Amino acid sequence: MTRRASGTGLTLLHGSNLGTCAGIARDLGTDGEEHGFAPAVASLDQYTERLADSEGPVVIVAASYNGRPTDDAAGFVASLENLAPGSLTGLRYAVLGVGDRNWAATYQRIPTLIDERLAAAGAVPLLERGSADASGDFGGVVDQWTEDLWKALLDEYGEAVAGEAAAPAREEEGEGLYELEDTSESVLGGLAERHGVQPMEVLEAYELVDTDHELGRSKRFLRLRLPEGVTYRTADHLAVLPSNPEGLVRRVGDRFGLDLDRTVRLRARRRSRGALPVDRPLTLRRLLTDFVELQDAATQEQVAVLAEHTDCPPEKQPLTAFATADPETFREQVTVAGLSVLDLLERYRACELPFERFLELLPVLRPRHYSISSSAAARPGEADLMVSLLAAPHRSGEGTFRGIASHFLQTVDAGDVIQARVLPCSESFRLPEDTSVPVILVSAGTGLAPFRGAVLDRHHAGSTGTLLCYFGCDHPDVDFLHREEFEAAEAAGAVSMRPTFMHAPEDGARFVQERIAREGEEVWSVLEAGGRVYICGDGRRMAPAVREAFMAIYRERTGESDERAEAWLAALVGSGRYVEDVWAG
């Protein structure tokens, strides 16, 4: 005996810029039909002030982009402010939030807000809000939340039905998600439709740093021509769809004994929201280069699959131990170590995982976000990027970890075309239009990117308002990024540059927080005059150190306690006068 809804209405709403949430909502709609519901799929904005009139339960799949609602959800989210207590009494709902935990300051902000406002208006959740992390086990979280959702919906709205399958069609016994089929045709597929990216021509590409110097760490400059009709505002982001490097692709080929030039067609035997959008002829090299994430840390569910396909006891045992470990142990031994499915397959070569099953375990390749470093006022049709090359000893202690996107962007030259999309930054991160409001900018390395755009805006407009720009780099002769440009803006009175050099300290200041502390009297006068502070860059070390520097200035000037200093900074953050756009990865 199973349960099935009998034509009950089901409203599925999405807030989606890149299409991920809309795709999940559409998949849920298809599942809903198979479960006997009468689903309706729409954007959140289409249901602005209409929730009380919806038929049956409401399921919302929403994302945050730098703490703001998506383009198709702004009106809906604004209308939540007007919900009166009790206005949604009787409504049952569920919320799945989509985000990226590395953007720590704004992670899941909009889904959380929606959940809280609906509950405050009297609506009752069907299950706990889901939080799918694009940098974690995204597919696994979505699948588990979906399974829990259907259980909750059918428990409440389903009727007992004899002789029917308990769920939509499942895979046949022993069959995985994919099968490979040889084909003589070959076309280049892409993820443009899924991610909403567009082709952008590279106008300039060159190195910003003296890489011949012993301290030189690559930081590449790119200038892109925006497609017709595409605009941005200073401090916005560009989401760039990268490709996997050839060396990483060859590792997969070597592990599975593949002819990477073999042309195949990848077909999905059943519908899956995580399936690769490649039901078209292509080479295995193209498949592995442009469609899948090969370097993400393995999840516990993935390791369990590896253990299932390993018969050799000495190699099965450690895989089984990983798969059954408590979450904290697994996090320390696999996640923090950055061990990917490929890393584990190379370490445990007795694992006989089929290549098709390997593909099924991998997430779809996703765009990476970079702050635009140009001025929308000065160059409205072009977008500049500063890209640090990520290359460091692998956290597992084996080899070198190389960032997928930063290495991809190292390979592009003027005349090349990349796939990208403009994404808005948080409104709170934009500098005040009133240039009489004093501003302090703090960054390190390529965290300087959005502040270059802000300085160029001020220079372009002829502004001479107070703008202090603290930024950290290694050495004045190595990586003082865009030095001539900044010096020209400073000479024009648009900015006061406050660099610090880790390997050439001036007056003992090696880092931005030390120079801020040294210039505490001036910084305090800016704050006392209603100044605003903007932080961009490393959220693991720099941002906390800068927060402590500002609190130390407060304690020194007021004689107040640590607790009052923390409350003072929290009040600045709450009022929008201290804003961070930091990367915690």
Secondary structure, 3 states (H helix, E strand, C coil): CEEECCCCEEEEEEECCCCHHHHHHHHHHHHHHHCCCEEEEEEHHHHCCCHHHCCCCEEEEEECECCECCCCCHHHHHHHHHCCCCCCCCCEEEEEEEECCCCCCCCCHHHHHHHHHHHHCCCEECCCCEEEECCCCHHHHHHHHHHHHHHHHHHHHCEEECCCCCCCCCCCCCCCCEEEEECCCCCCCCCHHHHCCEEEEEEEEEECCCCCCCCCCCEEEEEEECCCCCCCCCCCEEEEECCCCHHHHHHHHHHHCCCCCCEEEEEECCCCCCCCCCCCEEEHHHHHHHCECCCCECCHHHHHHHHHCCCCHHHHHHHHHHHHCCHHHHHHHHHCCCCEHHHHHHHCCCCCCCHHHHHHHCCECCCEEEECCCCCCCCCCEEEEEEECCEEECCCCCCEEECHHHHHHHCCCCCCEEEEEEECCCHHHCCCCCCCCCEEEEEEHHHHHHHHHHHHHHHHHCCCCCEEEEEEECCCCCCCCCHHHHHHHHHCCCCEEEEEECCCCECCECCHHHHHHHCHHHHHHHHHCCCEEEEEEECCCHHHHHHHHHHHHHHHHHCCCHHHHHHHHHHHHHCCCEEEEEECC
